[in-house]
């Protein structure tokens, strides 16, 4: 790892682990949920039974892996073990490099989006570049081909939007995953006043393409206003 790469990693780690850890955790959960809109991913996740049976445990395992890689670094002993574990888990014919690239993009893009929308400040250009440098390094560590959108953050966002417009589609598996995650997963990630309303709160945080793919109704305006107000109240500099 070069000095520049280490510096970028530290900038991203500070954002996720120190500056806005709560927002990062919610954003990571939303990134996980976003993958349910892709039928191939929904089938794989539903087939394991862990998301519908143990949504918090499955999400915790994903979160622990990502936060280990971010906090310890890809070239640390813990990071290398985590990367090797991820490679083993995803070494199956129905998980293509394109699907892996999409999942990695969700785990980077969605936390940054949530911080931009609900944090006490937006992500800086330096933090955004650091996040995408981490994505490139993780993709390389996993042995994936060069990821789409490698020209920078804006390129990844464009690729994600295009991929979703082509691949998002309603499935019974995606809906079942949503039902489990919106009740069991997000309730543990949200502020206490919102936790009891987790499904409605979660639906308020979805955009239209994902709501359509998961067949989720847009919550009433009072619920959306409550969610916005609660998140703004929590968004205080630390």
C-alpha positions in Angstrom: 0.0 0.0 0.0 1.4 3.4 -1.0 1.6 6.4 1.2 -1.1 8.1 -0.8 -3.4 5.0 -0.5 -2.8 4.8 3.2 -3.7 8.5 3.6 -6.9 8.0 1.6 -7.8 5.0 3.7 -7.4 7.0 6.9 -9.7 9.7 5.6 -12.4 7.2 4.8 -11.9 5.4 8.1 -12.2 8.6 10.1 -15.5 9.4 8.3 -17.1 6.0 8.9 -15.7 5.1 12.3 -15.3 8.5 14.0 -17.1 11.4 12.4 -20.4 9.8 11.5 -20.5 6.1 12.6 -24.3 6.0 13.2 -25.1 7.4 9.8 -22.6 5.0 8.2 -24.2 2.0 9.8 -27.7 3.0 8.6 -26.3 3.7 5.2 -24.6 0.3 5.1 -27.9 -1.3 6.1 -29.7 0.6 3.2 -26.9 -0.6 0.8 -27.6 -4.2 1.9 -31.3 -3.7 1.3 -30.7 -2.1 -2.0 -29.3 -5.3 -3.4 -32.7 -7.0 -2.9 -33.9 -5.2 -5.9 -31.7 -7.3 -8.2 -33.4 -10.7 -8.8 -30.2 -12.7 -9.0 -28.9 -11.3 -5.7 -32.3 -11.7 -4.1 -32.4 -15.4 -5.0 -29.0 -16.0 -3.6 -29.7 -14.2 -0.3 -33.2 -15.8 0.1 -31.7 -19.2 -0.7 -29.4 -19.1 2.3 -32.3 -18.5 4.7 -30.2 -16.3 6.9 -31.7 -12.9 5.9 -35.2 -14.0 6.5 -34.4 -16.2 9.5 -31.7 -14.1 11.2 -31.7 -10.7 9.6 -29.8 -9.0 12.4 -27.2 -11.7 12.5 -26.7 -11.7 8.7 -26.4 -7.9 8.6 -24.1 -7.9 11.6 -21.8 -10.3 9.8 -21.7 -8.0 6.8 -21.2 -5.0 8.9 -18.4 -6.6 10.9 -16.6 -7.6 7.7 -16.9 -4.1 6.2 -15.9 -2.2 9.4 -13.0 -4.6 9.9 -11.7 -3.8 6.5 -12.2 -0.1 6.9 -10.8 0.1 10.4 -7.9 -2.3 10.1 -7.1 -1.9 6.5 -7.0 -4.5 3.7 -3.3 -5.4 4.2 -3.6 -5.9 8.0 -3.7 -9.5 9.3 -7.4 -9.0 10.2 -8.1 -7.5 6.8 -6.4 -10.3 4.9 -8.4 -12.9 6.9 -11.6 -11.0 6.2 -10.9 -10.8 2.5 -10.2 -14.5 2.3 -13.4 -15.2 4.1 -15.4 -13.1 1.6 -13.7 -14.8 -1.3 -14.7 -18.2 0.0 -18.3 -17.2 0.8 -18.8 -15.7 -2.7 -17.0 -18.4 -4.7 -20.1 -19.9 -6.3 -21.2 -19.9 -10.0 -24.4 -17.8 -9.4 -22.4 -14.9 -8.0 -20.8 -13.2 -11.0 -18.1 -10.5 -10.9 -20.8 -8.0 -12.1 -23.0 -8.8 -9.2 -20.1 -8.5 -6.8 -19.2 -5.1 -8.3 -22.8 -4.0 -7.7 -22.8 -5.1 -4.1 -19.5 -3.4 -3.4 -20.8 -0.2 -5.0 -23.9 -0.3 -2.8 -21.8 -0.7 0.3 -19.8 2.5 -0.7 -22.4 4.7 -2.4 -25.3 4.2 0.0 -23.6 5.2 3.2 -22.2 8.3 1.5 -25.7 9.2 0.2 -27.2 8.8 3.6 -24.5 11.0 5.2 -25.1 13.6 2.5 -28.8 13.6 3.1 -29.0 13.1 6.9 -25.6 13.8 8.4 -24.6 17.0 10.1 -22.6 17.9 7.0 -22.1 16.5 3.5 -19.2 14.2 2.6 -16.2 16.2 1.5 -14.6 15.7 -1.9 -11.5 14.2 -0.2 -13.6 11.7 1.8 -15.6 10.7 -1.3 -12.4 10.1 -3.3 -11.1 8.1 -0.3 -14.2 5.9 -0.3 -13.9 5.1 -3.9 -10.1 4.4 -3.5 -11.1 1.8 -0.9 -13.6 0.3 -3.2 -11.0 -0.1 -5.9 -8.6 -1.7 -3.5 -11.2 -4.1 -2.1 -12.2 -5.1 -5.6 -8.6 -5.8 -6.4 -8.1 -7.8 -3.2 -11.1 -9.9 -4.0 -9.6 -10.8 -7.4 -12.3 -9.1 -9.4 -11.7 -7.6 -12.8 -11.5 -3.8 -13.0 -14.7 -2.4 -11.7 -17.1 -0.3 -13.9 -17.1 3.4 -13.1 -13.4 3.2 -12.3 -13.0 6.8 -13.6 -14.2 8.2 -10.3 -17.2 8.6 -7.9 -19.4 10.2 -10.6 -18.7 7.2 -12.9 -19.7 4.7 -10.3 -23.0 6.6 -9.6 -23.8 6.6 -13.3 -23.0 2.9 -13.6 -25.2 2.0 -10.6 -28.2 4.0 -12.0 -27.8 2.3 -15.4 -27.4 -1.1 -13.9 -30.5 -0.7 -11.7 -32.6 0.6 -14.6 -31.8 -2.6 -16.5 -31.9 -5.1 -13.6 -34.2 -4.0 -10.9 -37.4 -6.1 -11.0 -40.0 -7.3 -8.4 -39.6 -10.8 -7.1 -41.1 -12.8 -4.3 -37.6 -13.3 -2.8 -36.9 -9.6 -2.8 -40.2 -8.9 -1.1 -39.6 -11.5 1.6 -36.1 -10.2 2.2 -37.5 -6.7 2.5 -40.2 -7.8 5.0 -37.5 -9.4 7.2 -34.9 -6.7 7.0 -37.3 -3.7 7.4 -38.5 -5.2 10.7 -35.5 -6.9 12.1 -32.5 -5.1 10.7 -33.3 -1.5 10.5 -35.0 -1.4 13.9 -31.6 -2.0 15.5 -30.0 0.7 13.4 -32.5 3.6 14.0 -32.9 6.1 16.8 -35.2 4.7 19.6 -38.2 6.9 18.7 -38.1 5.5 15.1 -37.4 1.9 15.9 -41.0 0.9 16.6 -41.9 2.3 13.2 -39.1 0.6 11.4 -40.9 -0.7 8.3 -42.5 2.7 7.6 -39.3 4.5 8.4 -37.3 2.2 6.1 -39.8 2.7 3.3 -39.4 6.5 3.7 -35.7 6.1 3.1 -36.1 4.2 -0.2 -36.1 5.9 -3.6 -38.8 5.3 -6.2 -36.9 2.7 -8.3 -36.2 0.5 -5.2 -39.7 0.9 -3.8 -41.1 -0.3 -7.1 -38.7 -3.3 -7.2 -39.6 -4.3 -3.7 -43.3 -3.4 -4.1 -43.3 -1.0 -1.2 -45.8 1.7 -0.9 -44.6 5.3 -0.3 -45.5 6.1 3.4 -47.9 9.0 4.1 -46.6 12.5 4.3 -46.8 12.7 8.1 -44.6 9.6 8.5 -42.0 11.0 6.0 -42.0 14.3 7.9 -41.5 12.5 11.2 -38.6 10.6 9.8 -37.0 13.7 8.3 -37.4 15.6 11.6 -36.0 12.8 13.7 -33.0 12.4 11.6 -32.3 16.1 11.5 -32.5 16.2 15.3 -30.0 13.5 15.6 -27.6 15.0 13.1 -25.5 17.0 15.5 -21.7 17.5 15.2 -19.9 15.2 17.6 
